[in-house]
Amino acid sequence: MPYVNIRITREGATKEQKEQLIKGTTQLLQDVLGKHPMTTVVVIDEVDVDNWGIGGESIMLFRQKYLKD
């Protein structure tokens, strides 16, 4: 029974987008590993950006420094 945990920042992923993630992840496990969809569990955790860091910095500071448009 596969269990997949997807963690994203809480920045407005829509219900439809999350449904696509669940469906697509389930389909991928079926296609690649032959896992049955009825026994595949997908959980999406949405984390506040205040609680997310990369390289010792908050995600907001990281984005400002390294992901400039």
PEZITA-V788367 format. One line per field, one symbol per residue. ss: DSSP state (A for helix, B for strand, O for the rest). psi: psi as a letter, one per 20 degrees, with the letter a starting at -180 (. if undefined). burial: # if it has 16 or more other C-alpha atoms within 10 Angstrom, else .. A space follows every 50 residues. Layout:
ss=???
psi=???
burial=???
This chain:
ss=OOBBBBBBBOOOOOAAAAAAAAAAAAAAAAAAAOOOAAAOBBBBBBBOAA AOBBOOBBAAAAAAAAOOO
psi=oqppoppqqnkkprggghhgggghgggghgggikqphijppppopppqhi kpqpkjqqhgggghgilq.
burial=....................##..###.#.....#.#..#.#........ ........#..........
